[in-house]
Amino acid sequence: MSVKPWRSVLYVPGDKPRAIEKARTLPADAVILDLEDAVAPEHKDAARGNVKEALAWRWPGPLLVRVNGLGTPWEYADREMALLAGVDGLVLPKVEDAGTVRDLHLRVPLWAMIETPLGVLRAPEIAAVPGVAGLIVGTNDLARALRTRPHPGRLPLLHALSAVVLAARAHGKLPLDAVFNDVRDPEGFARECEQGRTLGFAGKTVIHPDQVEPANAAFGVTNAEADEARALLAAWEQARAEGRSVATYRGALVEQMHVEEARERLAIWEETRPEPR
């Protein structure tokens, strides 16, 4: 069993060549080269050229491109450049309609950004579209649209966050949590990562290199958790060898769903553990 981890997904502005070069050296599970919000209109064309060049490089993990949204002056050029250059997936901002996504007929996986009230309400239909790999929450635009007040625990957004996780998981797609804006607040970032994992997100989108390793830790599998999973599987296998349909581990009932979860944890651990020296 192999599971591709998406613990940390780093946004890099397309108009920052040095940042793009540095991103190749970071332990992010995936990188999003951004042509949308992070790039001013007068720099869009230059950023597209930078991204095209970067798509020809060798990257350690999946390389995605966030294109400008549908109806913008840059959407077609962004999409065609990325597709012709061999991108691993496209990130489409402010997705609100499953039909629009379906009509794109993309040849690569699509990551749909859910960052409006309508996008949240239609997240189940969007997640159901073939070719959609996952849903990415964008809480900055969502909070503004909902007229919420800032809250350290994201209380006004909890319903929307859970709705996106529910929609993605219901259709076998990956939900990725939103960015944390204050790069000077590592404690706040750690708390939000823990909250995101608790809610069921597969990983977190990040905007600064210093956020990558904390996100990996928060959404990863520790050695202790891997040992726990192996012990649970051993108890299950022993029970099955003895002809029993269920097992117990540390006094708790073990069923097939617990076995599948343990196997998934071990698969992620195998993919992300450091190489032996």
Secondary structure, DSSP 4 states (H G I P E B T S, - for coil): ------SEEEEEETT-HHHHHHHTTS--SEEEEE-STTS-GGGHHHHHHHHHHHTTS--SS-EEEEPPPTTSTTHHHHHHHHHHHT-SEEEESS---HHHHHHT--SS-EEEEE-SHHHHHTHHHHHTSTTEEEEEE-HHHHHHHHTPPP-TT-GGGHHHHHHHHHHHHHTT-EEEEPP---TT-HHHHHHHHHHHHHHT-SEEEESSGGGHHHHHHHHS--HHHHHHHHHHHHHHHHHHHTT-S-EEETTEEE-HHHHHHHHHHHHHHHHHSPPP-
